[in-house]
Amino acid sequence: MNERYPVLDGAESFYYEGNEIGIMITHGFLGTPQSVRFLGESFAKLGYTVFAPRLKGHGTHYKDMEKTTHEDWFAEAEKGYQFLKEKCTSVYAAGQSMGGALTLWLANNYPEIAGIVLINAALRVPCYENLKGKTNPSYIDEGAPDIKKEGVEEITYGKVPVPSIFELQKVMDRTPDLLPDIKAPVLGFKSVEDHVVPAECTDFILQKIGSAKKNAISLYNSYHVASLDHDKEEIVTLTHQFIQQNQAGRLSFV
């Protein structure tokens, strides 16, 4: 799928070269790498090699998004993982919202992934559920991003194509069946007050996932787009601890 519109300023993929531990960050539905750039920059300052791909149809125009499928989105996540795998000895995969679900797909396909970090991973978006099976309207208006912190802007679309919502729902519907086979250590962040994805999604994932090492962290001062919200520094700190502890555990088995 060739995009017809230019990439919006600030919405580009980003890459920071660092040490042999890689972190791939996948943004959410309608979002762009801009929404996870603070995390990426912070991980880079800690020495990690970081890549955040821009998913097809995102960060240009909603008419581009209308032409894409969930397979296109996952393909970009796969390419991002393969890119880091060539550069790093260990790769961790992180994802926000739909990016969290795609991260679970990656962990299912690539069991060598060292660990996964989920930020309000999406298995349900209740406000879209009434659209299932409908062909009208073609587009719906999208509200302001769900961010508690005032004055924060997220690059996103003001309209969303209904066919794209159906593609999102395919991702979410297929994810639960993958969970028992995923063994990678997992850190799951959930905003206690999330107006897009119920916090119970993270609880369900951690209950059903096959990982022996799993931990849930509640975020009390952020809404759905937690990577841009009050708790973003906590996400960085706890993810860093998770990776360092996991790397120490992996080395002890060498």
Secondary structure, 3 states (H helix, E strand, C coil): CCCCCCCCCCCCCEEECCCCEEEEEECCCCCCHHHHHHHHHHHHHCCCEEEECCCCCCCCCHHHHCCCCHHHHHHHHHHHHHHHHHHCCEEEEEEECHHHHHHHHHHHHCCCCCEEEEECCCCCCHHHHHHCCCCCCCEEECCCCCCCCCCCCCCCCCEEEHHHHHHHHHHHHHCHHHHHHCCCCEEEEEECCCCCCCCHHHHHHHHHCCCCCEEEEEECCCCCCHHHCCCHHHHHHHHHHHHHHHHHHHHHCC
